[in-house]
Amino acid sequence: MLRLGDFLTRRGDPLQLEALTGELGLDRQMPEAEVAGPGLALAGYTGRFAPNRLHVLGETEITYLNSLSPEERRRSLTNFFSFDLPCIFVTKGQEVPAELLEFARNKGVPVLRSRLKTSEFYRRIKPIVEEAFAPRTTLHGSLADVYGVGLLFVGRSGIGKSECVLSLIERGYSLVSDDITKIRSIEGRELVGMSADITRFHMEVRGIGVINISSIFGVGSVRSEKRLDFVLTLKDWEELENVDRIGLDREFYEILGIRIPHVIIPVKKGRDLGRLVEVAALDQKLKNMGQNSAVEFNQRLLQMMSERRIR
């Protein structure tokens, strides 16, 4: 969850903020993922007002407050601050009416000012808020980027997930996370995976220990996060009664309500898992472009059988 004070400490200062009320209220947790202007609430109509949002006062709102007489302004602000407001943002570096700051301090509401234009401020803050409130989960698995495809490796402990990913890194691909993968949903349409902070860019290799992938293989061998495109389950060959040899039936792995293409790869001595995974990633790219090799093969086989019956 995002604290209001986190807006002031983000890398690169994307919102160009300054706190007009000091440290007041900055330890609060954000209540909702909505950012909006107060609308007609400043004019006294609060029938559709949603107080839990992060409220943005642009040029229109500040100009309106300045157009009021001191008595009318205090009446408007008394009504506005009668609600439990989480935070107020003021855009375009505007001067804030003294009465607004007075009410904010009395109510414990932080006021943050940005130099950005209102439209640009909305454009920058919305992705930050959406990311903070995105549904999240943590899975036991390793994530790698192979040919631009985000592959999540799952399977029992000791099956060889890390060793498989290590062989891919040696081939020039990138590690995202080892063993534990944190996943968040983006607008309910795609998933993004990343490593836990403590294990980022590190991998545990049985018999060797924990190694720093970026130090050994270079900065190009790691990524901080990657979209999740494909799930591969590594499973002992002996545990599988039937091994799919054609791949006509597509399977899916559901995470946070989103279905991700899924295959099971049998594991046994002598199989080059790294090479198999490369092929699986390329095949998935073809399927994403509408080309399914198994379906094409099946259609050719059915056509051949049909032609032979005709003869």
ZADO-1210 file (C-alpha; in nm, 4 decimals, padded with zeros to 6 digits):
<atoms>
<atom x="00.0000" y="00.0000" z="00.0000" code="MET" pos="1"/>
<atom x="00.1183" y="00.3523" z="-00.0777" code="LEU" pos="2"/>
<atom x="00.1593" y="00.6170" z="00.1909" code="ARG" pos="3"/>
<atom x="00.0923" y="00.9787" z="00.1012" code="LEU" pos="4"/>
<atom x="00.4503" y="01.0627" z="00.1962" code="GLY" pos="5"/>
<atom x="00.5737" y="00.8165" z="-00.0669" code="ASP" pos="6"/>
<atom x="00.4661" y="01.0625" z="-00.3355" code="PHE" pos="7"/>
<atom x="00.7376" y="01.2998" z="-00.2135" code="LEU" pos="8"/>
<atom x="01.0154" y="01.0410" z="-00.2175" code="THR" pos="9"/>
<atom x="00.9634" y="00.8690" z="-00.5534" code="ARG" pos="10"/>
<atom x="01.2722" y="00.8388" z="-00.7683" code="ARG" pos="11"/>
<atom x="01.3019" y="01.1055" z="-01.0343" code="GLY" pos="12"/>
<atom x="01.0373" y="01.3224" z="-00.8647" code="ASP" pos="13"/>
<atom x="00.7781" y="01.2529" z="-01.1394" code="PRO" pos="14"/>
<atom x="00.5090" y="01.4678" z="-00.9748" code="LEU" pos="15"/>
<atom x="00.7354" y="01.7614" z="-00.8756" code="GLN" pos="16"/>
<atom x="00.5706" y="01.7963" z="-00.5353" code="LEU" pos="17"/>
<atom x="00.6267" y="02.0139" z="-00.2311" code="GLU" pos="18"/>
<atom x="00.4444" y="01.9766" z="00.0993" code="ALA" pos="19"/>
<atom x="00.2708" y="02.3025" z="00.1945" code="LEU" pos="20"/>
<atom x="00.1648" y="02.1614" z="00.5325" code="THR" pos="21"/>
<atom x="00.4983" y="02.0065" z="00.6301" code="GLY" pos="22"/>
<atom x="00.4902" y="01.6499" z="00.7639" code="GLU" pos="23"/>
<atom x="00.1218" y="01.6782" z="00.8506" code="LEU" pos="24"/>
<atom x="-00.0691" y="01.3615" z="00.7566" code="GLY" pos="25"/>
<atom x="00.2022" y="01.2183" z="00.5328" code="LEU" pos="26"/>
<atom x="00.2069" y="00.8881" z="00.7211" code="ASP" pos="27"/>
<atom x="-00.1515" y="00.8154" z="00.6121" code="ARG" pos="28"/>
<atom x="-00.2275" y="00.5189" z="00.3871" code="GLN" pos="29"/>
<atom x="-00.4037" y="00.6041" z="00.0631" code="MET" pos="30"/>
<atom x="-00.7729" y="00.5088" z="00.1008" code="PRO" pos="31"/>
<atom x="-00.8711" y="00.4636" z="-00.2656" code="GLU" pos="32"/>
<atom x="-00.7217" y="00.4365" z="-00.6117" code="ALA" pos="33"/>
<atom x="-00.9221" y="00.7355" z="-00.7393" code="GLU" pos="34"/>
<atom x="-00.7802" y="01.0777" z="-00.8215" code="VAL" pos="35"/>
<atom x="-01.0300" y="01.3522" z="-00.9083" code="ALA" pos="36"/>
<atom x="-01.1246" y="01.7152" z="-00.8692" code="GLY" pos="37"/>
<atom x="-01.3836" y="01.8096" z="-00.6042" code="PRO" pos="38"/>
<atom x="-01.6314" y="01.9179" z="-00.8706" code="GLY" pos="39"/>
<atom x="-01.9305" y="02.1082" z="-00.7365" code="LEU" pos="40"/>
<atom x="-01.8414" y="02.0346" z="-00.3737" code="ALA" pos="41"/>
<atom x="-01.6655" y="02.3719" z="-00.3459" code="LEU" pos="42"/>
<atom x="-01.9854" y="02.5390" z="-00.4641" code="ALA" pos="43"/>
<atom x="-02.1866" y="02.3629" z="-00.1939" code="GLY" pos="44"/>
<atom x="-02.3369" y="02.0645" z="-00.3791" code="TYR" pos="45"/>
<atom x="-02.2117" y="01.7432" z="-00.2186" code="THR" pos="46"/>
<atom x="-02.4787" y="01.4973" z="-00.3301" code="GLY" pos="47"/>
<atom x="-02.2353" y="01.3087" z="-00.5565" code="ARG" pos="48"/>
<atom x="-01.9167" y="01.3962" z="-00.3697" code="PHE" pos="49"/>
<atom x="-01.6747" y="01.1089" z="-00.2920" code="ALA" pos="50"/>
<atom x="-01.4527" y="01.2310" z="-00.0044" code="PRO" pos="51"/>
<atom x="-01.2140" y="00.9312" z="00.0016" code="ASN" pos="52"/>
<atom x="-01.0527" y="01.0226" z="-00.3294" code="ARG" pos="53"/>
<atom x="-00.7268" y="01.2117" z="-00.3681" code="LEU" pos="54"/>
<atom x="-00.8523" y="01.5612" z="-00.4512" code="HIS" pos="55"/>
<atom x="-00.6840" y="01.7754" z="-00.7158" code="VAL" pos="56"/>
<atom x="-00.7374" y="02.1515" z="-00.7250" code="LEU" pos="57"/>
<atom x="-00.6488" y="02.2874" z="-01.0647" code="GLY" pos="58"/>
<atom x="-00.6611" y="02.6387" z="-01.1982" code="GLU" pos="59"/>
<atom x="-01.0408" y="02.6330" z="-01.2213" code="THR" pos="60"/>
<atom x="-01.0875" y="02.5435" z="-00.8519" code="GLU" pos="61"/>
<atom x="-00.8264" y="02.7863" z="-00.7203" code="ILE" pos="62"/>
<atom x="-00.9605" y="03.0674" z="-00.9413" code="THR" pos="63"/>
<atom x="-01.3102" y="02.9967" z="-00.8141" code="TYR" pos="64"/>
<atom x="-01.2006" y="03.0144" z="-00.4496" code="LEU" pos="65"/>
<atom x="-01.0149" y="03.3413" z="-00.5130" code="ASN" pos="66"/>
<atom x="-01.3265" y="03.4901" z="-00.6773" code="SER" pos="67"/>
<atom x="-01.5258" y="03.4501" z="-00.3565" code="LEU" pos="68"/>
<atom x="-01.5463" y="03.7044" z="-00.0790" code="SER" pos="69"/>
<atom x="-01.3631" y="03.6063" z="00.2425" code="PRO" pos="70"/>
<atom x="-01.6932" y="03.5079" z="00.4064" code="GLU" pos="71"/>
<atom x="-01.8072" y="03.3011" z="00.1072" code="GLU" pos="72"/>
<atom x="-01.4644" y="03.1359" z="00.0813" code="ARG" pos="73"/>
<atom x="-01.4700" y="03.0310" z="00.4471" code="ARG" pos="74"/>
<atom x="-01.8243" y="02.8992" z="00.4040" code="ARG" pos="75"/>
<atom x="-01.7195" y="02.6968" z="00.0990" code="SER" pos="76"/>
<atom x="-01.4130" y="02.5561" z="00.2738" code="LEU" pos="77"/>
<atom x="-01.6068" y="02.4794" z="00.5923" code="THR" pos="78"/>
<atom x="-01.8427" y="02.2654" z="00.3848" code="ASN" pos="79"/>
<atom x="-01.5542" y="02.1034" z="00.1917" code="PHE" pos="80"/>
<atom x="-01.3512" y="02.0193" z="00.5014" code="PHE" pos="81"/>
<atom x="-01.6528" y="01.8838" z="00.6872" code="SER" pos="82"/>
<atom x="-01.5666" y="01.5580" z="00.5109" code="PHE" pos="83"/>
<atom x="-01.2754" y="01.3325" z="00.6034" code="ASP" pos="84"/>
<atom x="-01.0436" y="01.4253" z="00.3164" code="LEU" pos="85"/>
<atom x="-00.7265" y="01.2146" z="00.2747" code="PRO" pos="86"/>
<atom x="-00.5166" y="01.4640" z="00.0775" code="CYS" pos="87"/>
<atom x="-00.5292" y="01.7703" z="-00.1480" code="ILE" pos="88"/>
<atom x="-00.3058" y="01.8314" z="-00.4495" code="PHE" pos="89"/>
<atom x="-00.2721" y="02.1763" z="-00.6054" code="VAL" pos="90"/>
<atom x="-00.1364" y="02.1935" z="-00.9617" code="THR" pos="91"/>
<atom x="00.0455" y="02.4516" z="-01.1769" code="LYS" pos="92"/>
<atom x="00.2404" y="02.5856" z="-00.8778" code="GLY" pos="93"/>
<atom x="-00.0522" y="02.8086" z="-00.7838" code="GLN" pos="94"/>
<atom x="-00.0699" y="03.0185" z="-00.4720" code="GLU" pos="95"/>
<atom x="-00.3039" y="02.8515" z="-00.2275" code="VAL" pos="96"/>
<atom x="-00.5589" y="03.0648" z="-00.0372" code="PRO" pos="97"/>
<atom x="-00.4492" y="03.1105" z="00.3235" code="ALA" pos="98"/>
<atom x="-00.7890" y="02.9949" z="00.4465" code="GLU" pos="99"/>
<atom x="-00.7481" y="02.6597" z="00.2684" code="LEU" pos="100"/>
<atom x="-00.4146" y="02.5957" z="00.4412" code="LEU" pos="101"/>
<atom x="-00.5669" y="02.6999" z="00.7733" code="GLU" pos="102"/>
<atom x="-00.8545" y="02.4536" z="00.7378" code="PHE" pos="103"/>
<atom x="-00.6167" y="02.1802" z="00.6193" code="ALA" pos="104"/>
<atom x="-00.3880" y="02.2191" z="00.9212" code="ARG" pos="105"/>
<atom x="-00.6818" y="02.2228" z="01.1620" code="ASN" pos="106"/>
<atom x="-00.8227" y="01.9044" z="01.0075" code="LYS" pos="107"/>
<atom x="-00.4858" y="01.7294" z="00.9647" code="GLY" pos="108"/>
<atom x="-00.5189" y="01.7131" z="00.5852" code="VAL" pos="109"/>
<atom x="-00.1868" y="01.7302" z="00.3923" code="PRO" pos="110"/>
<atom x="-00.1689" y="01.9758" z="00.1031" code="VAL" pos="111"/>
<atom x="00.0853" y="01.8999" z="-00.1712" code="LEU" pos="112"/>
<atom x="00.1622" y="02.1373" z="-00.4555" code="ARG" pos="113"/>
<atom x="00.2936" y="02.0405" z="-00.7992" code="SER" pos="114"/>
<atom x="00.4501" y="02.2582" z="-01.0675" code="ARG" pos="115"/>
<atom x="00.2914" y="02.0401" z="-01.3368" code="LEU" pos="116"/>
<atom x="-00.0083" y="02.1441" z="-01.5417" code="LYS" pos="117"/>
<atom x="-00.3277" y="01.9731" z="-01.4280" code="THR" pos="118"/>
<atom x="-00.3596" y="01.7420" z="-01.7304" code="SER" pos="119"/>
<atom x="00.0048" y="01.6335" z="-01.7029" code="GLU" pos="120"/>
<atom x="-00.0317" y="01.5805" z="-01.3286" code="PHE" pos="121"/>
<atom x="-00.3268" y="01.3459" z="-01.3849" code="TYR" pos="122"/>
<atom x="-00.1327" y="01.1599" z="-01.6557" code="ARG" pos="123"/>
<atom x="00.1584" y="01.0971" z="-01.4209" code="ARG" pos="124"/>
<atom x="-00.0200" y="01.0219" z="-01.0959" code="ILE" pos="125"/>
<atom x="-00.2787" y="00.7738" z="-01.2238" code="LYS" pos="126"/>
<atom x="-00.0302" y="00.4963" z="-01.3156" code="PRO" pos="127"/>
<atom x="00.1373" y="00.5394" z="-00.9743" code="ILE" pos="128"/>
<atom x="-00.1937" y="00.5021" z="-00.7925" code="VAL" pos="129"/>
<atom x="-00.3118" y="00.2127" z="-01.0123" code="GLU" pos="130"/>
<atom x="00.0119" y="00.0248" z="-00.9476" code="GLU" pos="131"/>
<atom x="-00.0192" y="00.0773" z="-00.5720" code="ALA" pos="132"/>
<atom x="-00.3713" y="-00.0685" z="-00.5666" code="PHE" pos="133"/>
<atom x="-00.3167" y="-00.3462" z="-00.8227" code="ALA" pos="134"/>
<atom x="-00.4152" y="-00.6977" z="-00.7034" code="PRO" pos="135"/>
<atom x="-00.1033" y="-00.8921" z="-00.6027" code="ARG" pos="136"/>
<atom x="00.0080" y="-01.2411" z="-00.5156" code="THR" pos="137"/>
<atom x="00.3301" y="-01.4330" z="-00.4546" code="THR" pos="138"/>
<atom x="00.4092" y="-01.7662" z="-00.6223" code="LEU" pos="139"/>
<atom x="00.6764" y="-02.0279" z="-00.5651" code="HIS" pos="140"/>
<atom x="00.8482" y="-02.0198" z="-00.9045" code="GLY" pos="141"/>
<atom x="01.1212" y="-01.8600" z="-01.1152" code="SER" pos="142"/>
<atom x="01.0630" y="-01.6024" z="-01.3881" code="LEU" pos="143"/>
<atom x="01.2854" y="-01.5489" z="-01.6924" code="ALA" pos="144"/>
<atom x="01.2746" y="-01.3518" z="-02.0172" code="ASP" pos="145"/>
<atom x="01.3351" y="-01.5795" z="-02.3156" code="VAL" pos="146"/>
<atom x="01.3015" y="-01.4294" z="-02.6655" code="TYR" pos="147"/>
<atom x="01.0914" y="-01.1538" z="-02.5059" code="GLY" pos="148"/>
<atom x="00.8480" y="-01.4082" z="-02.3592" code="VAL" pos="149"/>
<atom x="00.8024" y="-01.3963" z="-01.9810" code="GLY" pos="150"/>
<atom x="00.8295" y="-01.7601" z="-01.8653" code="LEU" pos="151"/>
<atom x="00.7272" y="-01.8641" z="-01.5143" code="LEU" pos="152"/>
<atom x="00.8764" y="-02.1976" z="-01.4048" code="PHE" pos="153"/>
<atom x="00.6800" y="-02.3859" z="-01.1388" code="VAL" pos="154"/>
<atom x="00.7131" y="-02.7350" z="-00.9952" code="GLY" pos="155"/>
<atom x="00.8085" y="-02.9166" z="-00.6781" code="ARG" pos="156"/>
<atom x="01.1136" y="-02.8090" z="-00.4815" code="SER" pos="157"/>
<atom x="01.4301" y="-02.9657" z="-00.6246" code="GLY" pos="158"/>
<atom x="01.2817" y="-03.0434" z="-00.9668" code="ILE" pos="159"/>
<atom x="01.5396" y="-02.8189" z="-01.1351" code="GLY" pos="160"/>
<atom x="01.3716" y="-02.4824" z="-01.1907" code="LYS" pos="161"/>
<atom x="01.6759" y="-02.2752" z="-01.0952" code="SER" pos="162"/>
<atom x="01.9160" y="-02.4967" z="-01.2906" code="GLU" pos="163"/>
<atom x="01.6952" y="-02.4646" z="-01.5992" code="CYS" pos="164"/>
<atom x="01.6844" y="-02.0860" z="-01.5675" code="VAL" pos="165"/>
<atom x="02.0620" y="-02.0781" z="-01.5121" code="LEU" pos="166"/>
<atom x="02.1189" y="-02.2658" z="-01.8378" code="SER" pos="167"/>
<atom x="01.9020" y="-02.0073" z="-02.0142" code="LEU" pos="168"/>
<atom x="02.1002" y="-01.7202" z="-01.8616" code="ILE" pos="169"/>
<atom x="02.4185" y="-01.8825" z="-01.9948" code="GLU" pos="170"/>
<atom x="02.2565" y="-01.8740" z="-02.3406" code="ARG" pos="171"/>
<atom x="02.2061" y="-01.4973" z="-02.3131" code="GLY" pos="172"/>
<atom x="01.8566" y="-01.4657" z="-02.1662" code="TYR" pos="173"/>
<atom x="01.7537" y="-01.2719" z="-01.8559" code="SER" pos="174"/>
<atom x="01.6587" y="-01.3582" z="-01.4996" code="LEU" pos="175"/>
<atom x="01.3699" y="-01.1742" z="-01.3369" code="VAL" pos="176"/>
<atom x="01.3242" y="-01.3733" z="-01.0161" code="SER" pos="177"/>
<atom x="01.4425" y="-01.6976" z="-00.8638" code="ASP" pos="178"/>
<atom x="01.2293" y="-01.9252" z="-00.6469" code="ASP" pos="179"/>
<atom x="00.9859" y="-01.6535" z="-00.5267" code="ILE" pos="180"/>
<atom x="00.8010" y="-01.4352" z="-00.7777" code="THR" pos="181"/>
<atom x="00.5799" y="-01.1413" z="-00.6844" code="LYS" pos="182"/>
<atom x="00.3005" y="-01.0841" z="-00.9352" code="ILE" pos="183"/>
<atom x="00.0606" y="-00.7949" z="-00.9815" code="ARG" pos="184"/>
<atom x="-00.2362" y="-00.7535" z="-01.2132" code="SER" pos="185"/>
<atom x="-00.2457" y="-00.4551" z="-01.4495" code="ILE" pos="186"/>
<atom x="-00.6062" y="-00.3412" z="-01.5018" code="GLU" pos="187"/>
<atom x="-00.7187" y="-00.7054" z="-01.4985" code="GLY" pos="188"/>
<atom x="-00.5722" y="-00.7661" z="-01.8454" code="ARG" pos="189"/>
<atom x="-00.2103" y="-00.8716" z="-01.7910" code="GLU" pos="190"/>
<atom x="00.0275" y="-00.9843" z="-01.5186" code="LEU" pos="191"/>
<atom x="00.3699" y="-00.8453" z="-01.4323" code="VAL" pos="192"/>
<atom x="00.6219" y="-01.0411" z="-01.2264" code="GLY" pos="193"/>
<atom x="00.9178" y="-00.9234" z="-01.0244" code="MET" pos="194"/>
<atom x="01.1564" y="-01.0488" z="-00.7585" code="SER" pos="195"/>
<atom x="01.1338" y="-00.9946" z="-00.3863" code="ALA" pos="196"/>
<atom x="01.3626" y="-00.7086" z="-00.2826" code="ASP" pos="197"/>
<atom x="01.5965" y="-00.9254" z="-00.0789" code="ILE" pos="198"/>
<atom x="01.6590" y="-01.1811" z="-00.3582" code="THR" pos="199"/>
<atom x="01.6640" y="-00.9447" z="-00.6566" code="ARG" pos="200"/>
<atom x="01.9285" y="-01.0434" z="-00.9171" code="PHE" pos="201"/>
<atom x="02.0381" y="-01.3373" z="-00.7000" code="HIS" pos="202"/>
<atom x="01.9910" y="-01.7100" z="-00.7487" code="MET" pos="203"/>
<atom x="02.0341" y="-02.0131" z="-00.5277" code="GLU" pos="204"/>
<atom x="02.2195" y="-02.2946" z="-00.7032" code="VAL" pos="205"/>
<atom x="02.2234" y="-02.6220" z="-00.5142" code="ARG" pos="206"/>
<atom x="02.5776" y="-02.7243" z="-00.4286" code="GLY" pos="207"/>
<atom x="02.7177" y="-02.3758" z="-00.4958" code="ILE" pos="208"/>
<atom x="02.4981" y="-02.1466" z="-00.2908" code="GLY" pos="209"/>
<atom x="02.3621" y="-01.7989" z="-00.3593" code="VAL" pos="210"/>
<atom x="02.5178" y="-01.6223" z="-00.6590" code="ILE" pos="211"/>
<atom x="02.4813" y="-01.2689" z="-00.7969" code="ASN" pos="212"/>
<atom x="02.3684" y="-01.3122" z="-01.1575" code="ILE" pos="213"/>
<atom x="02.4361" y="-00.9532" z="-01.2676" code="SER" pos="214"/>
<atom x="02.7919" y="-00.9660" z="-01.1291" code="SER" pos="215"/>
<atom x="02.8737" y="-01.2964" z="-01.2994" code="ILE" pos="216"/>
<atom x="02.6914" y="-01.2600" z="-01.6316" code="PHE" pos="217"/>
<atom x="02.6590" y="-00.8808" z="-01.6641" code="GLY" pos="218"/>
<atom x="02.3765" y="-00.6305" z="-01.6275" code="VAL" pos="219"/>
<atom x="02.2077" y="-00.7591" z="-01.9432" code="GLY" pos="220"/>
<atom x="02.1394" y="-01.0915" z="-01.7720" code="SER" pos="221"/>
<atom x="01.8802" y="-00.9490" z="-01.5312" code="VAL" pos="222"/>
<atom x="01.5543" y="-00.7578" z="-01.5507" code="ARG" pos="223"/>
<atom x="01.3686" y="-00.5865" z="-01.2677" code="SER" pos="224"/>
<atom x="01.0267" y="-00.6990" z="-01.3941" code="GLU" pos="225"/>
<atom x="00.8599" y="-00.8688" z="-01.6909" code="LYS" pos="226"/>
<atom x="00.5115" y="-00.9342" z="-01.8212" code="ARG" pos="227"/>
<atom x="00.4075" y="-01.2942" z="-01.7556" code="LEU" pos="228"/>
<atom x="00.3215" y="-01.4663" z="-02.0857" code="ASP" pos="229"/>
<atom x="00.3650" y="-01.8384" z="-02.0273" code="PHE" pos="230"/>
<atom x="00.3740" y="-02.0884" z="-01.7389" code="VAL" pos="231"/>
<atom x="00.5865" y="-02.4036" z="-01.7570" code="LEU" pos="232"/>
<atom x="00.5402" y="-02.6761" z="-01.4987" code="THR" pos="233"/>
<atom x="00.8397" y="-02.9059" z="-01.4586" code="LEU" pos="234"/>
<atom x="00.7272" y="-03.2525" z="-01.3536" code="LYS" pos="235"/>
<atom x="00.8977" y="-03.5883" z="-01.3087" code="ASP" pos="236"/>
<atom x="00.8466" y="-03.8091" z="-01.6131" code="TRP" pos="237"/>
<atom x="00.7418" y="-04.1025" z="-01.3937" code="GLU" pos="238"/>
<atom x="00.4551" y="-03.8995" z="-01.2455" code="GLU" pos="239"/>
<atom x="00.2936" y="-03.8398" z="-01.5833" code="LEU" pos="240"/>
<atom x="00.0611" y="-04.1139" z="-01.7039" code="GLU" pos="241"/>
<atom x="00.0165" y="-03.9612" z="-02.0473" code="ASN" pos="242"/>
<atom x="00.2622" y="-03.7236" z="-02.2113" code="VAL" pos="243"/>
<atom x="00.1089" y="-03.4864" z="-02.4651" code="ASP" pos="244"/>
<atom x="00.2870" y="-03.5535" z="-02.7938" code="ARG" pos="245"/>
<atom x="00.0934" y="-03.3234" z="-03.0265" code="ILE" pos="246"/>
<atom x="-00.0217" y="-03.0262" z="-02.8201" code="GLY" pos="247"/>
<atom x="-00.3693" y="-02.9807" z="-02.9658" code="LEU" pos="248"/>
<atom x="-00.5359" y="-02.9102" z="-02.6327" code="ASP" pos="249"/>
<atom x="-00.4160" y="-02.5791" z="-02.4911" code="ARG" pos="250"/>
<atom x="-00.3973" y="-02.5595" z="-02.1150" code="GLU" pos="251"/>
<atom x="-00.4136" y="-02.2473" z="-01.8998" code="PHE" pos="252"/>
<atom x="-00.2864" y="-02.1508" z="-01.5566" code="TYR" pos="253"/>
<atom x="-00.5045" y="-01.9001" z="-01.3694" code="GLU" pos="254"/>
<atom x="-00.3381" y="-01.6263" z="-01.1633" code="ILE" pos="255"/>
<atom x="-00.5372" y="-01.3385" z="-01.0120" code="LEU" pos="256"/>
<atom x="-00.8289" y="-01.4260" z="-01.2377" code="GLY" pos="257"/>
<atom x="-00.6199" y="-01.4096" z="-01.5570" code="ILE" pos="258"/>
<atom x="-00.5609" y="-01.7227" z="-01.7648" code="ARG" pos="259"/>
<atom x="-00.2037" y="-01.7734" z="-01.8847" code="ILE" pos="260"/>
<atom x="-00.0998" y="-02.0382" z="-02.1442" code="PRO" pos="261"/>
<atom x="00.0494" y="-02.3381" z="-01.9668" code="HIS" pos="262"/>
<atom x="00.2472" y="-02.6500" z="-02.0591" code="VAL" pos="263"/>
<atom x="00.3886" y="-02.9372" z="-01.8571" code="ILE" pos="264"/>
<atom x="00.7440" y="-03.0398" z="-01.9435" code="ILE" pos="265"/>
<atom x="00.8464" y="-03.3905" z="-01.8314" code="PRO" pos="266"/>
<atom x="01.1832" y="-03.3979" z="-01.6571" code="VAL" pos="267"/>
<atom x="01.4231" y="-03.6896" z="-01.6747" code="LYS" pos="268"/>
<atom x="01.7973" y="-03.7398" z="-01.6982" code="LYS" pos="269"/>
<atom x="01.9541" y="-03.6510" z="-02.0304" code="GLY" pos="270"/>
<atom x="01.6906" y="-03.4017" z="-02.1467" code="ARG" pos="271"/>
<atom x="01.8216" y="-03.0565" z="-02.2388" code="ASP" pos="272"/>
<atom x="01.5576" y="-02.8521" z="-02.0601" code="LEU" pos="273"/>
<atom x="01.7107" y="-02.5210" z="-02.1633" code="GLY" pos="274"/>
<atom x="01.6782" y="-02.6087" z="-02.5313" code="ARG" pos="275"/>
<atom x="01.3230" y="-02.7357" z="-02.4831" code="LEU" pos="276"/>
<atom x="01.2264" y="-02.4114" z="-02.3098" code="VAL" pos="277"/>
<atom x="01.3751" y="-02.2044" z="-02.5942" code="GLU" pos="278"/>
<atom x="01.1587" y="-02.3944" z="-02.8415" code="VAL" pos="279"/>
<atom x="00.8535" y="-02.3581" z="-02.6153" code="ALA" pos="280"/>
<atom x="00.9074" y="-01.9809" z="-02.5992" code="ALA" pos="281"/>
<atom x="00.9379" y="-01.9524" z="-02.9777" code="LEU" pos="282"/>
<atom x="00.6290" y="-02.1709" z="-03.0264" code="ASP" pos="283"/>
<atom x="00.4363" y="-01.9462" z="-02.7862" code="GLN" pos="284"/>
<atom x="00.5390" y="-01.6386" z="-02.9890" code="LYS" pos="285"/>
<atom x="00.4030" y="-01.8075" z="-03.3020" code="LEU" pos="286"/>
<atom x="00.0755" y="-01.8869" z="-03.1242" code="LYS" pos="287"/>
<atom x="00.0474" y="-01.5246" z="-03.0150" code="ASN" pos="288"/>
<atom x="00.0714" y="-01.4323" z="-03.3820" code="MET" pos="289"/>
<atom x="-00.2030" y="-01.6814" z="-03.4738" code="GLY" pos="290"/>
<atom x="00.0113" y="-01.9701" z="-03.5944" code="GLN" pos="291"/>
<atom x="-00.0483" y="-02.2996" z="-03.4118" code="ASN" pos="292"/>
<atom x="00.1813" y="-02.5760" z="-03.5368" code="SER" pos="293"/>
<atom x="-00.0179" y="-02.8562" z="-03.3701" code="ALA" pos="294"/>
<atom x="-00.3437" y="-02.7421" z="-03.5300" code="VAL" pos="295"/>
<atom x="-00.1771" y="-02.7065" z="-03.8709" code="GLU" pos="296"/>
<atom x="-00.0294" y="-03.0560" z="-03.8413" code="PHE" pos="297"/>
<atom x="-00.3657" y="-03.2015" z="-03.7395" code="ASN" pos="298"/>
<atom x="-00.5394" y="-03.0357" z="-04.0337" code="GLN" pos="299"/>
<atom x="-00.2802" y="-03.1751" z="-04.2752" code="ARG" pos="300"/>
<atom x="-00.3208" y="-03.5207" z="-04.1225" code="LEU" pos="301"/>
<atom x="-00.7005" y="-03.5088" z="-04.1522" code="LEU" pos="302"/>
<atom x="-00.6747" y="-03.3888" z="-04.5120" code="GLN" pos="303"/>
<atom x="-00.4352" y="-03.6716" z="-04.5985" code="MET" pos="304"/>
<atom x="-00.6674" y="-03.9291" z="-04.4412" code="MET" pos="305"/>
<atom x="-00.9645" y="-03.7837" z="-04.6275" code="SER" pos="306"/>
<atom x="-00.7787" y="-03.7986" z="-04.9625" code="GLU" pos="307"/>
<atom x="-00.6840" y="-04.1622" z="-04.9054" code="ARG" pos="308"/>
<atom x="-01.0451" y="-04.2576" z="-04.8316" code="ARG" pos="309"/>
<atom x="-01.1568" y="-04.0922" z="-05.1515" code="ILE" pos="310"/>
<atom x="-00.9077" y="-04.2987" z="-05.3516" code="ARG" pos="311"/>
</atoms>
